[in-house]
Amino acid sequence: MRDSPIDLVELIYRIGWFVSLWERRPDFPGYTFDPKDLIACLQVNRTWRRTLTPLLWTVYDSSVRILQHVPPNLTQTYSSYFRYLILSQAQASSILAHVQSTHLRELTLFSVRQQESVGLIKRNPWITNLTIGITNHTAKLLGEALESLPKLRVLSLNGGEDLCNSWITELLGNVSGLEELELKDFEELRPCRNPLQQPFLSVTKLLFSSPWPMNPGFAQLFRFCPQLESLVFESSRNVFSNFPAEEISRNLRECCSKFKSLQCLVKGELVYSLLDEDDICYMFQSTQCLVNFDMPIRDLTPKFCQTLVDAHAAHLETVRIHLRRQSSDRFLMANKILASCPQLTVFELVAGSQIYYPEDILGLFEQPWRCTNLRELKLTGFQTHGHVLERRVAFLLQTNVQNERVKKDLWNSMKMGADWLETQEEDLDLFLDDTDTTTPWTWVYAKHPDPDPTLYESLASRGWTNSMDYTPAEMDKRTSRLNKIVHQLVFEQLSDSPRIQKVTLEHDTFSRTHLRIV
């Protein structure tokens, strides 16, 4: 009798991989656990249960409430299936004693005593990602454990206190395959006294999630990383206070000839600390070939832009800039980047304010763009959020305002932004003097009075779709005159960029999958 296709182990296992079980948390290391769909699959028959049970236990996070109620003997029975293990202090002791896995791929230990974890690390030589705490008392013990991990590629060290760089280099000097190193929540990391006697590290990416004033040894650490390509900061409280940009730039320039990527991770919209303009310009001098730049800055100033373009225009491929202030020439400076960087593939200019001057958008088209390799473009900052002004306009239109001063104050408070207000102009004229009807988009209309009425039909015929799946007619109806003009000007500039796949302009996103490669 032939087996039914539904009982083929290979097919069952493949199906199981597509069943949603764990998802990474966006705001905290770990996962969210929702096993009900996979548990339903286990109940099909014994073959399905036997085949899919390992998937149910592939990831184990001790902080998940439902797993905290699993009996220890059951955890021990199925711990051989663990491949991704996350343990926190509260449950670590009871779980470590029962874990039998010898094929872990990722191990994350929060506030776990290293005496208890070293044995687990040594029993799992296939670990590629490890997150663990370190102190000057446990560094040697941890070093012995790391030497047993020939596959280790990513290491995150947490909570280091009263350490010297020599501890770091001696700890990791024998981990030849290590590519990525994160130093998180460190305090008092000191420079070593004999830097020439320290071994080199193999890391190509360094991540710093610790305050610089408390760790004077950070700047020296670059001298031990000759293979370094990427530097990543996490924007947390006071992380850039007293940032030694000049020393870091010098060390990178002298010791890290492959350095090419500078990034600052921003979680959500909250940024506690920003690099000063002078510090960023020092960092631009740390390499002759900066390929990727991704960082929040206060403003896109002429000095910042000129320094970036002069030093790296021929090499830049990715530029992501998150502004915390709005100057009148920010789009003009963005135009300088787009017109000067022929290798650019991704460009983002994201504004952090809700009040803009729409006429400034014309600076974006001052010179023709030269980025023919561009694949993604994102621009915001030429329109305010409609719902903010909508409440003000509604008050003005629905209230019989007799006081001229109040009317003018309301109007002046709205003149600073958003094309949404354009749709209310006729009604507003009932309350405003003729001399007061100049809007911030008047300057745009003077140069571009009539947007193409077939714009969105033309985009659709070239394979472009919008994120809301509007038809060209619906898109034309819902889009304001100002945004139509901006859309038209942007896509005219992109006509020489055949690889472009995604364009985001304020709240409108256009994408296409069929490319015209030339």
C-alpha positions in Angstrom: 0.0 0.0 0.0 1.5 3.4 -1.0 1.8 6.1 1.6 -0.6 9.0 1.4 1.1 12.3 0.3 -0.3 13.9 3.5 2.0 11.5 5.5 5.3 12.3 3.6 7.7 13.5 6.3 9.5 15.8 4.0 6.2 17.5 3.0 4.9 17.7 6.6 8.2 19.3 7.8 8.1 21.8 5.0 4.5 22.8 5.8 5.5 23.2 9.5 8.2 25.8 8.6 5.4 28.0 7.1 3.3 27.9 10.3 3.6 31.1 12.3 5.0 30.3 15.7 7.5 32.9 16.9 8.0 36.5 15.9 10.9 38.8 17.0 9.9 41.6 19.4 10.6 45.0 17.8 11.3 46.7 21.1 13.0 44.1 23.2 15.3 41.1 22.6 13.2 38.0 22.4 10.1 36.7 20.7 6.3 36.6 21.0 5.0 33.0 21.2 1.7 31.9 19.6 1.8 28.1 19.2 -1.9 27.4 18.6 -1.7 26.8 14.8 1.3 24.4 15.1 -0.3 22.6 18.0 -3.4 22.0 15.8 -1.1 20.5 13.2 0.3 18.1 15.8 -3.2 16.7 16.3 -3.6 15.5 12.7 -2.0 12.1 13.3 1.0 10.5 14.9 3.2 11.1 11.9 2.5 14.8 11.9 3.0 14.9 15.7 6.4 13.1 15.5 7.6 15.2 12.6 6.5 18.7 13.9 7.3 18.4 17.6 10.9 19.5 17.1 9.7 22.7 15.4 7.5 23.4 18.4 10.6 23.4 20.6 13.1 25.0 18.3 13.0 28.4 20.1 12.7 28.5 23.9 12.4 31.8 25.7 12.2 31.5 29.5 10.4 34.9 29.8 7.3 33.6 28.0 4.6 33.0 30.5 3.1 29.9 29.0 6.5 28.2 29.0 7.1 29.0 32.6 4.3 26.6 33.5 5.8 23.6 31.6 7.0 21.0 34.1 10.8 20.7 34.3 10.8 17.0 33.3 8.9 17.9 30.1 11.4 20.8 29.3 14.3 18.4 29.9 12.7 15.8 27.5 12.3 18.2 24.7 15.4 20.4 25.3 17.4 18.4 22.8 15.3 20.2 20.1 16.4 23.7 21.3 18.2 25.6 18.6 17.5 29.2 19.8 17.6 29.6 23.6 16.9 32.8 25.6 17.3 32.6 29.4 16.8 35.3 32.0 17.9 35.3 35.6 14.6 34.4 37.2 14.3 31.1 35.5 17.9 30.3 34.4 19.0 28.2 37.3 16.2 25.7 37.1 16.3 25.5 33.3 20.1 25.2 32.8 20.1 22.1 34.9 17.7 20.4 32.4 18.9 21.6 29.0 20.3 18.7 27.0 20.7 20.4 23.7 24.1 20.1 21.9 23.0 21.9 18.6 22.2 25.4 19.7 22.6 28.1 17.1 21.8 31.2 19.1 22.1 31.6 22.9 21.0 34.7 24.8 21.7 34.9 28.6 20.4 37.9 30.6 21.9 38.3 34.1 22.8 34.6 34.2 25.8 33.5 36.4 28.6 32.5 34.0 29.6 29.6 36.2 26.3 28.0 35.3 26.4 28.9 31.6 29.9 28.0 30.6 29.1 24.3 30.6 26.1 24.9 28.3 28.3 26.9 26.0 31.0 24.2 25.8 28.4 21.5 25.0 27.2 23.5 22.0 30.1 24.1 19.5 27.6 25.1 16.7 26.6 28.4 18.4 26.9 31.3 15.9 25.2 34.1 17.9 25.9 34.6 21.6 24.6 37.3 24.0 26.2 37.2 27.5 27.3 39.4 30.4 30.9 40.0 31.3 32.8 41.4 34.3 36.5 41.5 35.1 36.0 38.5 37.4 34.4 36.3 34.7 36.3 37.4 31.6 38.9 34.6 31.8 36.2 31.9 32.4 34.2 33.3 29.4 37.3 33.3 27.2 37.8 29.5 27.8 34.2 29.0 26.7 34.5 31.1 23.6 37.5 29.1 22.4 35.2 26.1 22.1 32.9 28.0 19.5 34.6 27.8 16.1 31.4 28.8 14.4 30.8 32.0 16.5 30.1 35.0 14.2 28.1 37.4 16.4 28.9 38.3 20.0 27.1 40.7 22.3 28.8 41.5 25.6 26.6 43.2 28.2 27.2 45.1 31.4 31.0 45.2 31.5 32.2 47.1 34.5 35.8 48.1 35.4 37.4 46.4 32.4 40.4 47.3 30.3 40.8 46.9 26.5 43.4 44.2 27.1 40.6 42.1 28.6 38.6 42.4 25.4 41.5 41.7 23.0 42.7 38.7 25.1 39.1 37.4 25.4 38.5 37.5 21.7 41.9 37.3 20.2 41.6 33.5 19.6 38.0 33.7 18.2 39.1 33.8 14.6 35.7 33.8 12.9 34.1 36.5 14.9 32.5 39.1 12.6 30.2 41.3 14.7 30.8 42.6 18.3 28.4 44.6 20.4 29.3 46.3 23.6 26.2 47.1 25.5 25.7 48.9 28.9 29.5 49.0 29.6 30.9 51.2 32.3 34.5 52.2 32.8 36.1 50.4 29.9 39.7 51.8 30.1 42.4 52.0 27.4 45.2 49.5 27.8 48.7 50.7 28.6 50.6 48.6 26.0 48.5 48.7 22.8 51.3 47.4 20.6 51.3 44.1 22.5 47.6 43.4 22.0 46.3 40.8 19.5 44.2 41.9 16.6 40.4 41.1 16.4 38.8 39.7 13.3 35.5 41.7 13.7 34.2 43.6 10.7 31.3 45.3 12.5 31.3 47.1 15.9 28.1 48.1 17.7 28.2 50.5 20.7 25.2 50.7 23.0 27.0 52.4 25.9 27.7 56.0 27.0 31.0 57.3 25.7 32.0 59.5 28.7 32.0 56.5 31.0 34.1 54.4 28.6 37.4 56.2 27.6 38.7 52.9 26.2 36.2 52.8 23.3 38.2 55.0 21.0 41.3 53.0 21.4 39.5 49.7 20.6 39.4 50.6 16.9 43.2 50.2 16.7 42.8 46.5 17.4 40.2 45.9 14.5 42.1 46.2 11.2 39.3 44.4 9.4 36.6 46.8 10.6 34.1 47.8 7.8 31.0 49.0 9.7 30.5 51.1 12.8 27.0 51.2 14.4 25.8 53.4 17.3 22.6 53.0 19.2 21.0 56.4 20.0 20.4 56.1 23.7 20.5 58.6 26.6 23.8 60.6 26.5 25.5 58.1 24.2 27.2 61.0 22.3 28.0 63.2 25.2 31.7 64.2 25.0 32.1 62.0 21.9 35.8 61.8 20.9 35.2 62.2 17.2 38.7 63.5 16.3 40.4 60.6 18.1 38.1 58.0 16.6 38.5 59.4 13.1 42.3 59.3 13.4 42.3 55.7 14.7 39.9 54.5 11.9 42.0 56.3 9.3 45.3 54.8 10.6 44.2 51.3 11.4 40.9 50.4 9.6 41.5 50.8 5.9 38.4 48.8 5.0 36.0 51.0 7.0 33.0 52.1 4.8 29.8 52.2 6.8 28.5 54.6 9.5 25.1 54.0 11.1 23.1 55.1 14.1 20.2 52.9 15.2 17.0 54.7 16.1 14.2 52.9 17.9 11.0 54.6 17.1 10.9 58.4 16.9 12.6 59.2 20.1 16.3 60.2 19.9 18.0 61.2 23.1 21.3 62.3 21.7 22.7 63.5 18.3 26.3 63.9 17.0 27.3 67.5 16.5 27.9 68.7 13.0 31.6 69.1 13.6 31.8 65.5 15.0 30.1 64.1 11.9 32.4 66.0 9.6 35.4 64.5 11.6 33.8 61.0 11.0 33.6 61.7 7.3 37.4 62.1 7.3 37.9 58.6 8.9 37.8 56.9 5.5 38.4 57.5 1.8 35.5 55.4 0.8 32.3 55.9 2.8 29.6 53.7 1.1 26.8 53.8 3.7 25.6 56.6 5.9 22.5 56.2 8.1 22.1 58.6 11.0 19.8 61.2 12.6 21.2 64.7 12.5 20.0 68.1 13.7 19.7 69.6 10.2 21.0 69.2 6.7 23.3 72.2 6.5 25.6 73.4 3.7 28.7 72.5 5.7 27.5 68.9 6.4 26.4 68.4 2.7 29.6 69.9 1.2 31.9 67.8 3.4 30.0 64.6 2.6 29.9 65.2 -1.1 33.5 66.4 -1.4 34.9 63.4 0.4 32.6 60.5 -0.7 30.4 61.5 -3.7 32.0 58.8 -5.9 31.4 56.0 -3.4 28.2 56.6 -1.6 25.5 53.9 -2.2 23.1 54.4 0.8 22.2 57.7 2.4 19.5 57.8 5.1 19.1 61.1 7.0 16.6 61.7 9.8 16.2 65.4 10.5 15.4 66.8 13.9 15.1 70.4 12.7 13.9 72.0 9.5 15.9 74.6 7.7 14.7 76.3 4.5 17.5 74.9 2.4 17.3 71.2 3.4 15.8 70.2 0.0 18.4 72.2 -1.8 21.1 70.3 0.1 19.3 67.0 -0.7 19.4 68.0 -4.4 23.2 68.4 -4.1 23.6 64.9 -2.9 21.3 63.4 -5.6 23.1 65.4 -8.2 26.6 64.5 -7.1 26.5 60.7 -6.2 26.3 58.5 -9.3 26.5 55.2 -7.3 23.6 56.0 -5.0 21.0 53.2 -4.6 19.0 54.3 -1.6 18.3 57.8 -0.5 16.0 58.8 2.4 15.4 62.3 3.8 12.9 61.9 6.7 11.7 65.0 8.6 11.0 65.0 12.3 8.8 68.1 12.6 5.2 68.6 11.8 5.5 72.2 10.5 7.0 72.8 7.0 7.3 75.3 4.2 6.0 73.6 1.1 7.8 76.0 -1.3 11.1 74.7 -0.1 10.4 71.4 -2.0 11.4 73.2 -5.3 15.0 73.2 -4.1 15.0 69.4 -4.6 14.9 69.9 -8.4 17.5 72.7 -8.6 19.9 70.4 -10.6 19.2 67.2 -12.5 19.8 64.1 -10.4 22.7 61.9 -11.5 21.9 58.7 -9.5 21.0 56.3 -12.3 21.4 53.3 -10.0 18.8 54.5 -7.5 16.4 51.8 -6.3 14.7 53.4 -3.3 13.7 57.0 -2.6 12.0 58.4 0.5 11.2 62.1 1.0 9.1 63.8 3.7 8.8 67.4 4.9 6.9 69.3 2.3 3.5 68.8 3.9 2.1 68.8 7.4 -0.1 66.0 8.8 -3.6 66.9 7.7 -5.4 66.0 10.9 -3.5 68.7 12.8 -4.7 71.5 10.6 -8.0 69.9 10.0 -9.1 70.7 13.5 -8.0 74.3 13.2 -9.8 74.8 9.8 -12.9 73.1 11.1 -13.0 75.6 14.0 -12.5 78.5 11.6 -15.2 77.4 9.1 -17.8 76.2 11.6 -17.5 79.2 14.0 -18.9 82.6 13.3 -15.6 84.4 14.0 -16.3 88.2 14.2 -13.0 89.3 15.7 -10.5 90.2 12.9 -7.5 89.7 15.1 -8.6 86.1 16.0 -9.3 85.3 12.3 -5.8 86.5 11.3 -4.1 84.6 14.2 -5.9 81.4 13.1 -4.8 82.0 9.5 -1.2 82.8 10.4 -1.0 79.6 12.5 -2.1 77.6 9.5 0.1 79.4 6.8 3.1 77.3 7.9 2.0 74.0 6.3 0.0 71.4 4.6 -1.6 71.3 1.2 -4.7 69.9 2.8 -5.6 73.5 3.6 -5.7 74.2 -0.1 -9.0 72.4 -0.4 -10.6 74.8 2.0 -9.5 78.1 0.4 -12.8 79.0 -1.2 -14.6 78.7 2.2 -11.8 80.5 4.0 -12.2 83.4 1.7 -15.5 84.1 3.3 -13.7 85.0 6.5 -10.4 86.4 5.3 -9.4 89.6 3.6 -8.2 89.4 0.0 -4.8 90.4 1.0 -4.5 87.6 3.4 -5.1 84.7 1.0 -1.5 84.0 0.0 -0.8 80.4 0.9 2.6 78.7 1.4 2.1 76.7 -1.8 1.6 79.8 -4.0 5.3 79.8 -4.9 5.0 76.2 -6.1 2.0 77.0 -8.3 3.7 80.1 -9.8 6.3 77.8 -11.4 4.2 74.7 -11.9 0.6 75.8 -12.3 -0.9 72.7 -14.1 0.1 69.2 -13.1 -0.3 66.5 -15.7 -3.9 65.3 -15.5 -2.8 61.8 -16.8 0.0 61.5 -14.3 -1.3 58.4 -12.4 -2.5 56.7 -15.5 1.0 57.1 -16.9 2.6 55.7 -13.8 0.2 52.7 -13.8 1.1 52.0 -17.5 4.8 51.8 -16.4 4.1 49.2 -13.7 3.8 51.5 -10.7 1.2 50.8 -8.0 0.4 52.7 -4.8 0.4 51.2 -1.3 -3.3 51.7 -0.9 -4.2 50.0 -4.2 -6.1 53.1 -5.5 -6.9 53.2 -9.1 -5.4 56.1 -11.1 -8.7 57.9 -11.1 -9.0 57.5 -7.3 -5.4 58.6 -6.8 -6.0 61.6 -8.9 -9.1 62.5 -6.9 -7.6 62.1 -3.5 -4.3 63.8 -4.1 -3.9 67.5 -3.6 -2.6 69.8 -6.3 0.7 70.4 -4.4 1.4 66.6 -4.0 0.5 66.0 -7.7 3.2 68.6 -8.7 5.7 67.0 -6.4 4.9 63.5 -7.6 5.2 64.7 -11.2 8.6 66.4 -10.7 10.1 63.5 -8.8 9.1 60.9 -11.4 10.4 63.2 -14.1 13.8 63.2 -12.3 13.6 59.4 -12.0 13.1 58.8 -15.7 16.8 58.2 -16.0 16.9 55.7 -13.1 15.7 52.4 -14.6 16.3 50.4 -11.5 14.0 52.4 -9.2 11.6 50.1 -7.3 10.1 52.1 -4.5 9.3 55.8 -4.0 7.8 57.3 -0.8 6.7 60.9 -0.9 5.3 62.0 2.4 2.4 59.5 3.0 2.2 58.1 -0.5 4.2 55.1 -1.4 4.7 53.8 -5.0 6.3 50.5 -5.9 6.9 48.3 -8.9 8.5 44.9 -9.5 8.9 44.8 -13.3 12.1 46.7 -14.0 13.5 48.2 -17.2 17.2 47.4 -17.0 19.4 49.1 -19.5 
